[in-house]
Amino acid sequence: MIHFCGHGEGDDGLVLENENRQKQLVSSKSLADLFKLFTNDVECVVLNACYSKVQAEAIHQHINCVIGMNKGIGDKAAIEFSTGFYDALANGRNYQDSFDFGCNAINLKSIPESQTPQIKIRDVSKSLIDSNLINTKSKKTSIPQNIFSSNTDNFVGRERELEHLHQQLQRNHEVVITAVEGMGGVGKTELAIQYSLLHKHWNYTNGCSEKNIPMCSELQTRILKTANKAFLKPH
């Protein structure tokens, strides 16, 4: 998928920028020759630029679907078209349907430019994404688990500590940072592992779980500050 957003000058070509940051026109033939090299790699090219229909027709010799503009197009119309087009593609619609959605998006905004985009396509059934892979209603998003494995078959004697830790992490309306302290070898790591395994599917009101993933922009900073204050001071 290739998307060009910029300026076009009809038969003179598309306007690009050279290494000196100066305007450089690229001819239709040059573009066609370029895309000929990517016939098996590119399915669709969108030239979201004024007067780019000429280039679209040239590129279409080698690419299944190419979209260009038959005259000047305003910024608002270009944005609405792209939004409708890519929203439809992302939902598994084929290129032709997605093109129609893009034109309709221009109409819905009462912009009189819905006839400006033009499509050249051979296989109308092709799409960017396989619609069979899209099922947002049944798809479940979960947090990848990186809990250490435990070598303990029967963890007993720490029920009160597990419950206390659970209560600490269930405070409402705040992000909680809880540390397990103790001498070396008393089982701090094992306690944390056992708690994580016991409650890995729990719905934490203000934390990260499979059911609730809030955006906590200060969480990492708070964790580092807490660790620095409690454990990383030089002795």
N, C-alpha and C positions, 0 to 999 in steps of 0.2 A: 504494500500500500504506500503510495507516494502522494503527498499533499504539498502543492505549491501555493503560497499566499503572497501576492505581490502585485506587480504591474505588468500589463501586456500592451503591446502596440500593434496588434493585428498582424499583417503580413511581415512587418519588420522584425517580429519576434517577441520573446519574453525579456523583461528587464532584470538582469542580475547585477551583481557588484563584483568588480575584479579585485585583485590584491591591493590595488591603490585606492580602494573604496570609491571607485568611479563607476558610473553607469556603463553597462556592457550588454548589448543586445545579443540574444542567442537565437539563431534561426530555427525555423520549423524542421528543416532537414537535419540540423545538428542534433536536435532533441530526438527526432525519430531514429537516427543512427545510434544514439546513446541507448534508448530503450530497446532497440533491437537486440542488444547484448544481454538484456534482462527479461527476455520473453518468458522464460520458465521460472522466473523468480518474482515477478510483479504481476498482480492481477488487476489492479485498479490504480489509476492516476487521476487526481483531482487538481485542475488548474483553476484555482479560485482567484482569477485575475481578469481584468477587463480585456475584451477583444481576444480571448485565448482560444476561441473555437477553431481557428486555423491550426494552431499547434495541436489541439486535441485530435483533429482529424488525421494529422500526420503521425502522431504517436499511436493512434488506434490501429495502424497497420500491423503493429507488433504486440499490442496489449489488449486484453479482452475488453476492459471497461475503461473509458476515459471521459471525463467531464470537463467541459470548458464553457466560457461565457461568450454569447454572440454579440455582446455590446458592453458598454461600460456598466459596472455594477457598484452600487453604493456599499459602504462599509456595513451598515445595519443589515442589508439584504444578504451580504456575503456571510455574515456571522450567523444569521438565522438559518440560512441554507446549511451551513456546516453543522450546526447544532442538531437540526432535524435529521440530516443525513447520517451522522455518526451515532446518534442515539439509536436509530433504527438498525444500523449495522451491529452495534453492540448487543442488540436484542435478537440477533440471529436472522434478520431479514436479508433478502438477497439485494444485490446492487441496484437493480431496477426499482424495487419497492423503496429502498432507502433513498434513492434519488427523488422519487415521488414525495416521500415524507419531507425531504429538504425543501422542495418547491412549495409544498403545502405550508411549511413553517413560515415561509415568506408571506404567503397569503393571509395566514392567521394574524399577522402583525399589520395587515392592511398596507403592505408595501407593494407598489405596482411594478414589481420586477420579477415575478414568479416565472416568467417565460424566458428570462435571461439565461439561466443555466441550461445547457444542452448536454445530452448523454449520447455516447457512441458505445454500443455494447453488442457482443456476439452471443454469448451464453448468458441468458437472463436468469438462469437458475442458480448461478454461483453466488456465494456469500463469503464474507470475511470470517465468520464464526459459524460453526456447525450448531444449528438450532437445537439439535438433540442433546447437546452438552449443557444447554442453558435451562436451568430449572431453579430460579431464585427462591421459590416458595419452599422447596424441600431441601435446599442446600443448607447445610449447617456449618457455620464458621466457628472454629475453636482455636484456643491458644495452644501452640505446640508445648508439650510437657517436657521438661528437662530435669525431672526429679531423679536424684541418685537412687540406685537400687539398694535394697536393704538385705543384709545377710542374716537378719534376725527373724526366726520363724515364729516366735511367740513373744511379743512385746508386752510386758506386764509391769506393774508397780509404778507407772507414771500417769495414771488416769487423772489424778488431780492436776498435774502440770499441763496435761493436754487440754483439760477443760478450762484452766486458767488462761492458757494461750489462746484458746478459741474465743473466750469472752473478750480478751484484749483486742482481737481482730474484728470484733463485731460492733465496734463503736459506730454510731450513726453520725452522718453529716461531717465526717472528717476522714482524711487519709491517715491511716495508722501505721507507724513503723515500730515493730516490736523486735527486740533483741533477746536472745537466750544467752545468759552469762553463766559461768561456772569454771571450776578448775579443769585442767586438761584430763581427759580420759573418763569424765563422769557421764558422758552420753549426750552432750549438747547436739551434736550432728544427728545422732540417731533419733532424738526427740523431734527435731525439725523434719526429718525425713518421714517419720511415722505420722506426724501431724499432716504433712502435705499429702501423703497417700490416703489418709483417712478423710480429708476434706477437699480433695482436688476438684470435685464437681459442685462444691458449695457456691451458692449465689451470694457473694460478698457485696453488701450494699454500696460501698464506696471503693471497692478494689477491683482487681482484674481477675475474672473467672471466665469460664466458658459461656456463662449467661450474661455477663455484664462486663463490658470493656470501656470504662470511662477514659476521657482524655485528661490526664493529670500532668500538666506541663512542668510542675515543680517537684514531682516525685523523686526523680533521680537526684536532683540537687539536695533535697532533704535527706535522702538516704546517705549520700556522701558526707554531709555535714554531721549527721548523727554518728556515723561510723568514725569520723575523724575525732569527734568530741569524746566518744566513749572508749574507743579502742586503739586509735592510731597515735596517741600522744607519746612522745619519747619518754622513757623511764629514767 
